[in-house]
Amino acid sequence: MTIVVFVIVLWYGGLFFQSFFLHRYAAHQVFTMSKTMERITFVLTWIFQGSSYLSAYGYGIMHRMHHAYTDTEQDPHSPSYDDNLFAMMWKTKTIYQDINQQRIEVDQRFTKNVPQWKSFDTFASSRFSRLLWIIGYILFFTVFVTSWWQWLLLPITFLMAPIHGVIINWFGHIYGYVNYKMKNTSKNLFRFDFLMMGEGYHNNHHKFASRANFGVKWYEIDITYLIIKVLNAFGIIKLKPIKVKA
């Protein structure tokens, strides 16, 4: 039971910081936070993503490119141009690393105000850091495993962030329903997104990319957004005003 709880905590903890910090803050900047809070969130993202830590800089730029080039050959991750999900994952990893390590030139529109903490990212993304987390996970499993099948959960702890990404960027462009007909394949995976904390409302998000709440219908409850509302109420972050078109 301890192992199952541990994996669930890593799943939802890592997912929250990917959605809250990397996606809605770094890529779309739907709210603001102080520099101190930003640094704290960098560290918390590393703690919960562990061996699969993603840089806010690399993720933010790549996700902006995804929105600009959705379902075209320039899309960093699209089922329309990758033969299978593993090919897409490898392509995504390569582009992410090229961006994060600044090996390729990126249009300035994708880099504007994206948070970057170079020294911390260098450490958190290093092989040393990832190996420490992997060793830690193995030791934890060694102590608390009570049945053989629990070992099958270990690889998930190693690759948590890429698994979250492929669920949305592969399956979220193949399966599900749509609220808005668009010139892309984005879909909503669930009526109530219990698994991805709101990220599963992918069609809604592509329609309203700068909207903090990914849910649109009454039953589309965006759990991450509810937490954002609480953080905003306590002054930890500040939601940006919703722009209303005339």
C-alpha positions as CSV (number, residue, x, y, z in Angstrom):
1,M,0.0,0.0,0.0
2,T,2.9,2.4,0.8
3,I,4.3,2.0,-2.7
4,V,0.9,2.7,-4.4
5,V,0.5,5.8,-2.3
6,F,4.0,6.9,-3.1
7,V,3.4,6.6,-6.8
8,I,0.1,8.4,-6.6
9,V,1.8,11.3,-4.7
10,L,4.5,11.5,-7.4
11,W,1.9,11.2,-10.2
12,Y,-0.3,14.1,-9.0
13,G,2.5,16.1,-7.4
14,G,4.6,16.1,-10.6
15,L,1.5,16.6,-12.7
16,F,0.4,19.6,-10.7
17,F,3.8,21.4,-11.0
18,Q,3.9,20.6,-14.7
19,S,0.5,22.0,-15.3
20,F,0.7,24.9,-12.8
21,F,4.3,26.0,-13.3
22,L,5.6,24.8,-16.6
23,H,2.4,25.0,-18.6
24,R,0.2,27.8,-17.2
25,Y,2.9,30.0,-15.8
26,A,6.0,29.5,-18.0
27,A,4.3,28.9,-21.3
28,H,1.1,30.9,-21.0
29,Q,1.7,33.2,-18.1
30,V,-1.9,33.3,-17.0
31,F,-0.8,34.5,-13.5
32,T,2.2,36.2,-11.9
33,M,4.3,35.4,-8.8
34,S,7.2,37.0,-7.0
35,K,10.8,36.0,-7.9
36,T,11.1,34.3,-4.5
37,M,8.0,32.2,-5.1
38,E,9.2,31.4,-8.6
39,R,12.5,30.0,-7.2
40,I,10.6,28.0,-4.6
41,T,8.4,26.6,-7.4
42,F,11.5,25.6,-9.4
43,V,12.7,23.6,-6.5
44,L,9.3,22.0,-5.8
45,T,9.0,21.0,-9.4
46,W,12.4,19.3,-9.2
47,I,11.3,17.5,-6.0
48,F,8.1,16.1,-7.4
49,Q,9.3,15.4,-11.0
50,G,12.6,14.0,-9.7
51,S,14.5,12.0,-12.3
52,S,12.2,13.3,-15.1
53,Y,12.6,17.0,-14.2
54,L,11.7,19.4,-16.9
55,S,13.1,22.9,-17.3
56,A,10.5,25.7,-17.3
57,Y,12.6,27.4,-20.0
58,G,12.7,24.4,-22.4
59,Y,9.1,23.4,-21.7
60,G,7.7,26.9,-22.0
61,I,9.3,27.6,-25.4
62,M,8.5,24.2,-26.8
63,H,4.9,24.4,-25.7
64,R,4.5,27.8,-27.3
65,M,5.9,26.3,-30.5
66,H,3.3,23.5,-30.2
67,H,0.5,26.1,-30.2
68,A,1.9,28.1,-33.1
69,Y,2.5,25.0,-35.3
70,T,-0.1,22.5,-34.1
71,D,-0.3,19.5,-36.3
72,T,2.2,20.7,-38.8
73,E,5.7,19.5,-39.6
74,Q,7.1,22.2,-37.3
75,D,5.0,20.9,-34.3
76,P,7.5,19.5,-31.7
77,H,5.0,16.7,-30.9
78,S,2.1,15.7,-33.2
79,P,0.6,12.3,-33.9
80,S,0.0,13.6,-37.4
81,Y,3.7,13.6,-38.2
82,D,5.1,10.8,-36.0
83,D,4.6,7.1,-36.7
84,N,4.0,6.1,-33.1
85,L,4.1,7.5,-29.6
86,F,7.7,6.4,-29.0
87,A,8.9,8.2,-32.1
88,M,7.0,11.3,-30.9
89,M,8.5,11.0,-27.4
90,W,12.1,10.8,-28.9
91,K,11.5,13.7,-31.2
92,T,10.1,15.8,-28.3
93,K,13.1,14.9,-26.1
94,T,15.5,16.0,-28.8
95,I,13.8,19.3,-29.5
96,Y,13.4,20.0,-25.8
97,Q,17.1,19.4,-25.2
98,D,18.2,21.5,-28.2
99,I,16.0,24.4,-26.9
100,N,17.0,24.1,-23.2
101,Q,20.7,23.9,-24.0
102,Q,20.3,26.7,-26.6
103,R,21.8,24.6,-29.4
104,I,19.2,26.0,-31.9
105,E,18.0,29.5,-32.7
106,V,14.5,30.2,-31.4
107,D,12.2,32.9,-32.6
108,Q,12.0,35.7,-30.0
109,R,8.2,35.5,-29.8
110,F,8.6,32.1,-28.1
111,T,11.2,33.2,-25.5
112,K,9.6,36.4,-24.2
113,N,9.4,36.4,-20.4
114,V,9.9,32.6,-20.1
115,P,11.4,32.0,-16.6
116,Q,14.9,30.7,-16.6
117,W,17.2,29.7,-13.7
118,K,20.3,28.5,-15.5
119,S,22.4,27.4,-12.6
120,F,19.5,25.4,-11.0
121,D,18.4,23.9,-14.3
122,T,22.0,22.8,-15.0
123,F,22.0,20.9,-11.7
124,A,18.4,19.6,-11.8
125,S,18.7,18.4,-15.4
126,S,22.2,16.8,-14.9
127,R,22.8,13.0,-15.0
128,F,24.0,13.2,-11.4
129,S,20.7,14.6,-10.2
130,R,18.6,12.2,-12.2
131,L,20.8,9.2,-11.1
132,L,20.4,10.3,-7.4
133,W,16.6,10.3,-7.8
134,I,16.6,6.9,-9.5
135,I,18.7,5.4,-6.8
136,G,16.4,6.9,-4.2
137,Y,13.3,5.4,-5.8
138,I,15.0,2.0,-6.0
139,L,15.9,2.1,-2.4
140,F,12.4,3.2,-1.4
141,F,10.9,0.3,-3.3
142,T,13.4,-2.1,-1.8
143,V,12.3,-1.1,1.7
144,F,8.5,-0.9,1.1
145,V,7.6,-3.3,-1.6
146,T,5.2,-6.0,-0.3
147,S,4.3,-7.8,-3.6
148,W,6.1,-8.5,-6.8
149,W,3.7,-6.5,-9.0
150,Q,4.6,-3.3,-7.2
151,W,8.0,-3.4,-8.9
152,L,6.1,-2.8,-12.2
153,L,5.4,0.7,-10.9
154,L,9.1,1.6,-10.6
155,P,9.6,2.6,-14.3
156,I,6.7,5.1,-13.9
157,T,8.6,6.9,-11.2
158,F,11.6,7.2,-13.5
159,L,9.6,8.6,-16.5
160,M,6.7,10.5,-14.8
161,A,7.0,13.7,-16.8
162,P,7.3,12.2,-20.2
163,I,4.4,9.9,-19.5
164,H,2.3,12.9,-18.5
165,G,3.3,14.6,-21.8
166,V,2.5,11.7,-24.0
167,I,-0.9,11.2,-22.5
168,I,-1.9,14.8,-23.6
169,N,0.2,15.3,-26.7
170,W,-0.5,11.8,-28.3
171,F,-3.8,10.5,-26.9
172,G,-5.2,14.1,-26.5
173,H,-4.9,14.5,-30.3
174,I,-6.4,11.1,-31.1
175,Y,-9.1,10.1,-28.6
176,G,-11.9,12.0,-26.9
177,Y,-14.6,14.6,-27.7
178,V,-14.5,18.2,-29.0
179,N,-16.4,21.3,-27.8
180,Y,-14.9,23.4,-30.6
181,K,-14.2,22.5,-34.2
182,M,-10.7,23.7,-35.0
183,K,-8.0,23.4,-37.6
184,N,-6.2,20.8,-35.5
185,T,-6.8,17.4,-33.9
186,S,-7.0,18.5,-30.2
187,K,-9.6,16.7,-28.1
188,N,-10.8,16.6,-24.6
189,L,-9.9,13.2,-23.1
190,F,-12.4,13.1,-20.2
191,R,-15.7,14.7,-19.2
192,F,-14.3,14.9,-15.7
193,D,-10.5,15.0,-15.8
194,F,-9.7,13.0,-12.7
195,L,-6.4,11.7,-14.2
196,M,-4.7,14.8,-15.6
197,M,-6.0,17.5,-13.3
198,G,-7.5,19.6,-16.1
199,E,-4.8,19.1,-18.7
200,G,-7.1,16.5,-20.4
201,Y,-9.4,19.4,-21.6
202,H,-7.0,19.8,-24.5
203,N,-9.5,20.9,-27.1
204,N,-10.7,23.6,-24.8
205,H,-7.2,24.7,-24.1
206,H,-6.3,25.0,-27.8
207,K,-9.4,27.2,-28.3
208,F,-8.6,29.5,-25.3
209,A,-4.8,29.1,-24.9
210,S,-4.5,32.1,-22.5
211,R,-7.4,31.0,-20.2
212,A,-6.4,29.9,-16.7
213,N,-9.4,27.5,-16.4
214,F,-9.3,24.7,-19.0
215,G,-12.8,23.5,-18.2
216,V,-15.7,25.1,-20.2
217,K,-18.8,22.9,-19.6
218,W,-20.2,22.7,-16.0
219,Y,-19.0,19.1,-15.6
220,E,-15.4,19.9,-16.9
221,I,-13.8,20.5,-13.5
222,D,-10.3,21.7,-13.8
223,I,-8.6,20.6,-10.5
224,T,-5.4,22.6,-11.1
225,Y,-7.4,25.7,-11.7
226,L,-9.2,25.3,-8.4
227,I,-5.9,25.1,-6.6
228,I,-4.8,28.2,-8.6
229,K,-7.9,30.1,-7.3
230,V,-6.9,29.2,-3.7
231,L,-3.3,30.3,-4.2
232,N,-4.6,33.5,-5.8
233,A,-7.0,34.1,-2.8
234,F,-4.1,33.8,-0.4
235,G,-1.9,36.2,-2.5
236,I,0.7,33.6,-3.3
237,I,0.1,34.2,-7.0
238,K,-1.9,36.8,-8.9
239,L,-4.2,35.7,-11.7
240,K,-4.2,38.1,-14.7
241,P,-7.6,39.7,-15.6
242,I,-9.6,37.9,-18.2
243,K,-9.5,39.7,-21.5
244,V,-13.1,40.2,-22.8
245,K,-13.4,40.7,-26.6
246,A,-15.7,43.5,-27.6
